[in-house]
Amino acid sequence: MLDHNITVRAENVESAIEKGLKQLQISREGANIRIISEGKKGFFGFGKQEAVVHIEAKTDLSLKELTNQLEKEVKIDHKTNHSHKEAVSNTKDYIRQNNQKNSELVEEEDLKQKKSENLSLEKESSIEKQAEDKNSTQEPEIVVPQMSEKASNETQTTVKEDIKNEISIEEEFQAACHYLEEVIRLYGAESHIEYELKGNQLVFNIETDKSGLVIGKHGKIINSLQTLVQVLLHRRDRKRISVLLNVGDYRDRRLNVLEQMAERTAEQVLSTKQTVILDPLPAYERKQIHAYLGQYDHISTHSEGKDPNRYLVVDYVQ
């Protein structure tokens, strides 16, 4: 299995450690143990809080080995794995071709701009020559208003940047769609992906007949794909765009689950006035719970830990 860590709750720290080691099927020597909360016994049953322990199996697996384990989970055979290498290579070639196409288009626009600049210089030279001829015959000087060199350069730079941005952004979004389709195909599902830009959020809508395979257990696959696309676009785009992947109504259903979790947590914190620690969640889902709990008085939230084990802490405040 790809999971090598777990957050466990129990009556006390030792029970939580034994429970976590048993679930991970490892010994105490083969684990990194971090005590999040030692718990509280309470008074006559009131204010009791369970101990929380995070256990991570020691492993020296490389990124390649972890990738191979992920492929085994979705039952990719040797033949499909070979196709994966070819498809990834084809995808890289496709993105490289798109980049080359973008460069050719920008170069073409630069040539057109240079021709336009040359014509402008020729016109300026012609006007200056006419003025000199008229001055030689003692005619009144003709003053021709012209744009300053600085203003002209700024205008030309702005036009070229607008053309380049319009071309590259559209091509990058399309390339991301094709990349996702290829990766999903390697998991054993055919898909069609379209994107839409909503403010500063780029949403990729995935249509497939195997939504469960694309989403993965507890949303691990779709969240991992979302992270890959986020990193891909941030490396190439000058703007920080938020990426969201969705399959059918999965995000809406997941939002309902998160809101119910947040509501139960709020009720527990307000009734016991004790801190509650939630299980690790992706950054996108932590933000949703942050926003939902923000409407409650006497409740504050913050995140602790490091991804992918970063978790939410809900505190009671006066």
VEXVEX-756926 format. One record per atom (N, C-alpha, C): residue in three letters; x, y, z. Coordinates in steps of 0.02 Angstrom, whole numbers, plus 50000, padded with zeros to 5 digits. Atoms other than C-alpha are relative to their C-alpha. Example, Ala and Ser with C-alpha at 12.3 -4.5 7.8 and 13.67 -1.06 7.14 Angstrom:
BEGIN
Ala500454994150000
Ala506154977550390
Ala500455006050000
Ser499584994149997
Ser506844994750357
Ser499615005550037
***
This chain:
BEGIN
Met500434994050000
Met500005000050000
Met500445006250000
Leu499634993850005
Leu500545017949970
Leu500025003750066
Asp500044996649936
Asp500035023850146
Asp500554997550046
His499485001849952
His501505024050268
His499925004050065
Asn500104996149940
Asn500765035250403
Asn499274999950019
Ile500695000249975
Ile499215036450510
Ile499955004250063
Thr500134996349938
Thr498455047550644
Thr499484996050039
Val500415004649960
Val497685037350786
Val499775003550063
Arg500284997549937
Arg496555041850932
Arg499864994150046
Ala500155005249951
Ala496395031451090
Ala499955003150069
Glu500114997549932
Glu496085032751276
Glu500635003150030
Asn499384997249976
Asn497925035851313
Asn500534999349945
Val499484999850051
Val499565038151218
Val500244993049982
Glu499745006750013
Glu500185020251237
Glu499514995849960
Ser500505003850037
Ser498545012951176
Ser499975002549927
Ala500014997350068
Ala498575024651026
Ala500594997649959
Ile499405002450036
Ile500365019450983
Ile499914992749980
Glu500095007150016
Glu499955000850994
Glu499484999149944
Lys500515000550052
Lys498395003450888
Lys500275002049932
Gly499724997850063
Gly499345013050755
Gly500514995149971
Leu499515004950023
Leu500785000550748
Leu499674993749972
Lys500365005950024
Lys499544986350728
Lys499695001249932
Gln500314998550065
Gln498624995050586
Gln500525000549944
Leu499484999450051
Leu500254999050494
Leu500404993549993
Gln499655006450001
Gln500914981450534
Gln500765001050002
Ile499284998849991
Ile502614987950591
Ile500174999850074
Ser499775000049931
Ser503654987350750
Ser500145007250022
Arg499864993349973
Arg504035001950864
Arg500675002649972
Glu499354997950026
Glu505845002150799
Glu499945002549928
Gly500084998050071
Gly505225004250621
Gly499525005749990
Ala500494994650006
Ala504135019350656
Ala500275006550029
Asn499894993349972
Asn504295038050684
Asn499355002150035
Ile500604998749960
Ile503075042450824
Ile500015007250024
Arg500074993249977
Arg502445060050858
Arg499355000750039
Ile500584999349956
Ile501265063651003
Ile499695006949988
Ile500354993850013
Ile500005076950951
Ile499655002550063
Ser500364998249939
Ser498955076751109
Ser500014994150048
Glu499975005449951
Glu499155066651269
Glu499314998550029
Gly500685001349976
Gly497285067951304
Gly499895002450071
Lys500174998049931
Lys496375072251464
Lys499494995150028
Lys500475004649967
Lys495475061151589
Lys499335003250014
Gly500634996649985
Gly494175074251629
Gly499814999250074
Phe500245000249932
Phe493175075951787
Phe499304997250000
Phe500645003650001
Phe491755063451814
Phe499734999349928
Gly500215001250070
Gly491735060551626
Gly499945006449959
Phe500074993750036
Phe491655079051580
Phe500705002649980
Gly499374997350025
Gly493025086951476
Gly500514994749981
Lys499545005450018
Lys493775070151432
Lys500215000849927
Gln499744999350068
Gln494885070651278
Gln500494994349985
Glu499585005750018
Glu495715056251185
Glu500705002349982
Ala499324998750022
Ala497565055351153
Ala500054999349925
Val499925000250073
Val498105058650973
Val500744999149984
Val499315001650017
Val499685050950900
Val500064999149925
His499855001050072
His500415051950724
His500594995449992
Ile499485005050010
Ile501425036850669
Ile500174999549926
Glu499775000450069
Glu502465036150510
Glu500524994549994
Ala499535005650010
Ala503345020550447
Ala500645002649969
Lys499364998250029
Lys505195022650414
Lys500074996449933
Thr499945002950066
Thr505495019950230
Thr500525003749960
Asp499514997150044
Asp506855023050104
Asp499804999349927
Leu500245001050069
Leu505765020549952
Leu500145006249959
Ser499904994550046
Ser506225031149804
Ser499345002149968
Leu500604997650034
Leu504975041349703
Leu499774995049947
Lys500185004950051
Lys505045028149567
Lys499644994150031
Glu500335005749966
Glu504605014249690
Glu499315001850024
Leu500674997949978
Leu503165024249763
Leu499525000349941
Thr500424999750060
Thr502515027149587
Thr499794993049979
Asn500175006950017
Asn502605008449552
Asn499474997250046
Gln500515002349953
Gln501605004849710
Gln499315002949984
Leu500644996850018
Leu500265017349656
Leu499694996649940
Glu500255003350060
Glu500135008749488
Glu499714993150017
Lys500265006549979
Lys499894991849576
Lys499315000850032
Glu500654999149966
Glu498444999049678
Glu499445000649949
Val500524999350051
Val497475003649521
Val500034994549948
Lys499975006250040
Lys497934986549445
Lys500235001449928
Ile499714998950066
Ile499014992649301
Ile500504994449987
Asp499565005550015
Asp499874977749220
Asp500635002549964
His499374998250031
His501584977349138
His499905003349932
Lys500124997150066
Lys500874981248967
Lys499775007150006
Thr500254993149990
Thr499954996549029
Thr500565004550024
Asn499434996049976
Asn501535002249119
Asn500455002149942
His499604998350059
His502475001348953
His499665005449960
Ser500384994850036
Ser501085011548873
Ser500055006650036
His499954993949960
His501245023949016
His500635003949980
Lys499384996750019
Lys503065027548970
Lys499945003249932
Glu500094997350066
Glu502595029848788
Glu499555006150001
Ala500494994449997
Ala501105040948831
Ala500315006150031
Val499684994349968
Val502125051848948
Val500495003349952
Ser499534997350049
Ser503455053648814
Ser499635003949946
Asn500404996550051
Asn502105058048685
Asn499735006650027
Thr500274993949970
Thr501365070648807
Thr500545005450004
Lys499464995249998
Lys503065078848832
Lys500145002849931
Asp499904997650069
Asp503285079548642
Asp499465005049980
Tyr500564995550018
Tyr501555087448627
Tyr500105006950031
Ile499904993649966
Ile501945100848756
Ile500595003749969
Arg499434996950033
Arg503645103748673
Arg499815003149933
Gln500244997450064
Gln502785105848504
Gln499595006450009
Asn500404994049987
Asn501545118148579
Asn500455006050017
Asn499544994549982
Asn502975128248654
Asn500355002649938
Gln499674997950061
Gln503855128248485
Gln499535004249957
Lys500504996350038
Lys502235133948402
Lys499915007050028
Asn500064993549968
Asn502075147948529
Asn500585004549981
Ser499414996150016
Ser503865153448495
Ser499985002549928
Glu500054998050070
Glu503555153548307
Glu499515005749991
Leu500504994650005
Leu501985164148328
Leu500275006650026
Val499724993949971
Val502885176548440
Val500535002949954
Glu499494997650047
Glu504355177448317
Glu499695003449940
Glu500354997050057
Glu503135180848176
Glu499745007050017
Glu500254993449979
Glu502355195148275
Glu500585004950007
Asp499414995649993
Asp504105201948313
Asp500245002549932
Leu499804997950068
Leu504535201948126
Leu499535005449973
Lys500484995050022
Lys502925211248088
Lys500135006750034
Gln499884993949961
Gln503325223748226
Gln500625003649974
Lys499394997050025
Lys505095226348160
Lys499895003449932
Lys500154996950065
Lys504425229547984
Lys499635006650010
Ser500374993949986
Ser503215242148057
Ser500465005450026
Glu499534995149973
Glu504635250648152
Glu500445002849944
Asn499594997750057
Asn505695251447993
Asn499625005049957
Leu500404995350039
Leu504265259647898
Leu499945006750036
Ser500064993849962
Ser504065272248039
Ser500645004049995
Leu499364996550005
Leu505925276248033
Leu500095003149931
Glu499954997350067
Glu505855278447844
Glu499585006349992
Lys500444994150004
Lys504385290447862
Lys500315005950038
Glu499694994749961
Glu505305300147997
Glu500595003149961
Ser499434997550039
Ser506865301447886
Ser499765004449943
Ser500284996250056
Ser505795307447740
Ser499775006850023
Ile500254993649973
Ile504985320947848
Ile500585004650018
Glu499424995949982
Glu506675326647915
Glu500345002849937
Lys499684997750062
Lys507365327547738
Lys499615005749968
Gln500424994750027
Gln505885337947680
Gln500095006450040
Ala499914994149958
Ala506125349647827
Ala500665003449984
Glu499344997150017
Glu507975351847784
Glu499975003649933
Asp500054996850066
Asp507545355747601
Asp499645006750006
Lys500374993849993
Lys506285368747654
Lys500405005350038
Asn499574995449964
Asn507525376347777
Asn500525003149954
Ser499494997550046
Ser508805377747637
Ser499735005449954
Thr500314994950042
Thr507565388247535
Thr499685005550042
Gln500224994849954
Gln507225399247689
Gln499255000250009
Glu500715000449986
Glu505445393147711
Glu499904999150075
Pro500125000849928
Pro504625393047886
Pro500094992750020
Glu499895006749974
Glu505095377947993
Glu499344996650016
Ile500615003949987
Ile503765364448002
Ile500154995250058
Val499915004349942
Val503625355848172
Val499504994449997
Val500445006050003
Val502925338048163
Val499984996850068
Pro500045003249934
Pro502285331448332
Pro500114992549994
Gln499855007150001
Gln502985314048368
Gln499974997250071
Met500005003449936
Met502825301348507
Met500724999250024
Ser499335000849972
Ser504325300948623
Ser500254992949992
Glu499715006750009
Glu505525286348606
Glu499814995350057
Lys500175004149942
Lys505145280248783
Lys499284997649996
Ala500715001950005
Ala503255280648756
Ala499904995049944
Ser500075004650056
Ser503445271848588
Ser500234993050019
Asn499745006649979
Asn504505257848663
Asn499534996650049
Glu500465002949951
Glu503285255448808
Glu499384997349965
Thr500605002250037
Thr501805254248687
Thr500144993649962
Gln499835005950038
Gln502695241648577
Gln500094993950046
Thr499905005549952
Thr503205231148728
Thr499344997350026
Thr500665002049974
Thr501425231048795
Thr499624995949949
Val500365003650053
Val500685225448628
Val500294993049991
Lys499695006650010
Lys501945211248608
Lys499864995450059
Glu500155004149941
Glu501675205348789
Glu499284997649999
Asp500715002050003
Asp499775205348764
Asp499904994349950
Ile500065005250051
Ile499935194848605
Ile500304993550026
Lys499665006049975
Lys501165182848688
Lys499604996750055
Asn500395002849945
Asn500095180748845
Asn499374996649975
Glu500625002850026
Glu498495177748746
Glu500124993249968
Ile499855006350034
Ile499315163948644
Ile500224994750050
Ser499695005149957
Ser500335155348781
Ser499514997450053
Ile500475002249949
Ile498965154848915
Ile499504995149972
Glu500495004550031
Glu497695146948798
Glu500314993249984
Glu499665006350018
Glu498955134048736
Glu500184996050062
Glu499825003649939
Glu499525129848913
Glu499404996550032
Phe500605003149972
Phe497745126548973
Phe499794993949959
Gln500175005650044
Gln497405115448822
Gln500494994250010
Ala499495005249989
Ala499045106048850
Ala499874996450067
Ala500165003049936
Ala498545103149032
Ala499424995149994
Cys500575004450011
Cys496885095648975
Cys500224993449968
His499755006050034
His497765083448857
His500444995850046
Tyr499575003649952
Tyr499035079048992
Tyr499574995950048
Leu500455003549953
Leu497635074449114
Leu499664994149965
Glu500345005450037
Glu496725064148981
Glu500474994149991
Glu499525005450010
Glu498315054148947
Glu500134996250066
Val499875003349935
Val498665050749132
Val499404995850021
Ile500605003849982
Ile496855045449163
Ile499924993849957
Arg500045005850044
Arg496915034049012
Arg500464994450024
Leu499535005049974
Leu498425025349089
Leu499734996550063
Tyr500335003149942
Tyr497385021949245
Tyr499464995149977
Gly500495004750027
Gly496185012449131
Gly499335003149987
Ala500644996650011
Ala494835025449099
Ala500075005049943
Glu500024994950052
Glu494385035848947
Glu499655006250029
Ser500304993949973
Ser493955054048981
Ser500025005649949
His499994993750038
His493565070848904
His500005005750049
Ile499904994849950
Ile494135086448995
Ile499925006949967
Glu500074993050021
Glu493605104548973
Glu500155004450060
Tyr499834995549945
Tyr494175119549074
Tyr499595006449995
Glu500324993449997
Glu493365135849128
Glu500355004150054
Leu499664995549953
Leu494165150849213
Leu499485004150037
Lys500464996349957
Lys493145157649359
Lys500395004650045
Gly499594995349961
Gly494025173149422
Gly500724997850000
Asn499305002349994
Asn495705167149486
Asn500044992450009
Gln500025007349992
Gln495175148649490
Gln499884996749932
Leu500065003850062
Leu495435136849342
Leu499704993150016
Val500365006249985
Val494175122449348
Val500044995349940
Phe499985005250052
Phe494475106449248
Phe499424995150014
Asn500575004549994
Asn492845096749223
Asn500144993649962
Ile499815006550029
Ile493195078249192
Ile499374995949988
Glu500555004450017
Glu491905067549101
Glu500294993049987
Thr499755006850008
Thr492215048749118
Thr499484995150026
Asp500475005149977
Asp491245032549140
Asp500294996050059
Lys499695003449942
Lys492445026949279
Lys500215005350051
Ser499864994549954
Ser492305041349401
Ser500334997550065
Gly499715002649939
Gly492725030349551
Gly500754998849994
Leu499295001350012
Leu494395025549475
Leu500395006649999
Val499664993650004
Val494835043749440
Val500035003550068
Ile500024996749934
Ile494315049849613
Ile500474996550049
Gly499575003849955
Gly495195035949710
Gly499724999850071
Lys500235000749931
Lys494985030949892
Lys500105006550038
His499994993849963
His494555046249997
His500245005849957
Gly499824994550044
Gly494895057049844
Gly500755000849989
Lys499274999350004
Lys496765053249843
Lys500245000949928
Ile499784999550069
Ile496925051049654
Ile499865006949971
Ile500184993650030
Ile495975066649602
Ile500385005850033
Asn499624994849966
Asn496855077149735
Asn500744999949977
Ser499315000450024
Ser498555070749675
Ser500065002949929
Leu500004997150067
Leu498125074849494
Leu499935007650003
Gln500104992849993
Gln497555092049550
Gln500665003450020
Thr499364997249980
Thr499235095049634
Thr500495000149942
Leu499565000350058
Leu500175089549477
Leu499865005749952
Val500194994750047
Val499215101649366
Val500165006950030
Gln499854993649967
Gln499405115649494
Gln500755001749993
Val499284998950005
Val501305113549495
Val500205001449927
Leu499844999250071
Leu501375112049304
Leu499855007149977
Leu500204993350022
Leu500435128449276
Leu500405005450037
His499644994949962
His501345137949414
His500725000649975
Arg499324999750026
Arg503025133549336
Arg500035003949935
Arg500004997150066
Arg502495140749168
Arg499635006649996
Asp500434994250004
Asp501235154449207
Asp500245005350049
Arg499774994649958
Arg501675171449276
Arg499485001850053
Lys500524998649951
Lys500015172249373
Lys499894993950045
Arg500135005449953
Arg499615161949528
Arg499274998149995
Ile500695002250012
Ile498055152649473
Ile499854994050044
Ser500225005649959
Ser497095141049589
Ser499674994849954
Val500255005450044
Val496715124149506
Val499534995550040
Leu500495004549970
Leu495205113249543
Leu499794994749949
Leu500235005550043
Leu494835096049468
Leu499344997350028
Asn500665002449979
Asn493045089649472
Asn499774994549953
Val500305005450039
Val492195073649415
Val499264999650019
Gly500725000049985
Gly490305074849401
Gly499835004850056
Asp500184995749943
Asp489615081449565
Asp500424998250062
Tyr499595002249944
Tyr491045074649673
Tyr500165005750048
Arg499814994649957
Arg491605091449739
Arg499405002650041
Asp500604997849963
Asp489815096249787
Asp499854995050056
Arg500145005049949
Arg489565079749879
Arg500535000350056
Arg499464999749951
Arg491255081349965
Arg499925006350044
Leu500114993949961
Leu490825099250017
Leu499474998950054
Asn500525001549950
Asn489255092850104
Asn500294996050059
Val499695004049947
Val490295080050200
Val500435004450045
Leu499564995649960
Leu491545093350254
Leu499605004850043
Glu500424995549960
Glu490165105150311
Glu499694996450060
Gln500275003949944
Gln489385091350416
Gln500544998850053
Met499445001049954
Met491095087550492
Met500135006450039
Ala499874993649967
Ala491355106050530
Ala499465001750050
Glu500564998549954
Glu489635107750609
Glu500054995850064
Arg499925004349941
Arg489915092750724
Arg500585002350044
Thr499424997649962
Thr491615099550773
Thr499835006350038
Ala500194993849966
Ala490895116650813
Ala499574998750061
Glu500435001749944
Glu489555109050923
Glu500404997150058
Gln499595003149948
Gln490855098751017
Gln500435005250036
Val499574994949970
Val492025113651045
Val499595004850044
Leu500424995349962
Leu490615125151103
Leu499724996850064
Ser500295003349941
Ser489895112251223
Ser500524998250052
Thr499475002149953
Thr491545106251300
Thr500525005450013
Lys499504994649995
Lys492585122051273
Lys500714997149998
Gln499355003350006
Gln494015110251230
Gln500225000149927
Thr499735000150067
Thr495165110151079
Thr499874993349966
Val500115006050040
Val494755097650941
Val500495000049941
Ile499525000850055
Ile496045091150817
Ile499704995449948
Leu500285004050055
Leu495435084850648
Leu500544996049966
Asp499525004150037
Asp496235071650540
Asp500315004249943
Pro499684996350055
Pro497465077450404
Pro499555000549939
Leu500414998750059
Leu496605085050252
Leu500415003849949
Pro499664995950051
Pro497175092450085
Pro499885007450013
Ala500054992849988
Ala497445111250083
Ala499335002849977
Tyr500634997450027
Tyr495895114249976
Tyr499424998650049
Glu500545001749954
Glu494765105250101
Glu500085003550068
Arg499894996349938
Arg495575113550252
Arg499745007249993
Lys500254993350011
Lys495155130450176
Lys499245000250004
Gln500735000249997
Gln493335125250157
Gln499754999750072
Ile500215000549930
Ile493215120450341
Ile500175006550037
His499834993549971
His494125136450391
His499435005049987
Ala500524995250019
Ala492815146450296
Ala499344998550036
Tyr500645001849969
Tyr491345136750368
Tyr500005001650075
Leu499974998749929
Leu491925138050549
Leu500095007450016
Gly499914992949989
Gly492295156550526
Gly499365003650017
Gln500644996849984
Gln490435160250546
Gln499794999150073
Tyr500185001349930
Tyr490415153950727
Tyr500385004850046
Asp499674996149948
Asp490775165050876
Asp500354995350049
His499625003749949
His492025159151008
His500374993949971
Ile499635005550031
Ile492885147550883
Ile500545003049954
Ser499454998150045
Ser494575149750799
Ser500334993749973
Thr499695005850033
Thr495495138150680
Thr500695001849974
His499354999250031
His497275135950622
His500274993049982
Ser499715006350024
Ser498315122550534
Ser500694998950031
Glu499355001949974
Glu499815113250602
Glu500264994049962
Gly499705005750034
Gly501035100350534
Gly500215001849929
Lys499774999250069
Lys501735098050360
Lys499614995349954
Asp500355004150050
Asp500865091650203
Asp500424993849984
Pro500735001150006
Pro500255078550170
Pro499654998550066
Asn500295001549935
Asn499965076650358
Asn499805006350039
Arg500204993749968
Arg499455094650393
Arg499264999450021
Tyr500675000949972
Tyr497905095050503
Tyr499745006650029
Leu500344994149977
Leu496655107550570
Leu499884999750076
Val500114999549928
Val496565113150753
Val499455005150012
Val500584995749986
Val494905120450815
Val500015001650075
Asp499944997849931
Asp495045130650976
Asp499375003950023
Tyr500544995849971
Tyr493765138551094
Tyr500325006450026
Val499764993549977
Val494025157151126
Val499445003750035
Gln500504996249962
Gln493145168651248
Gln499725005749958
***
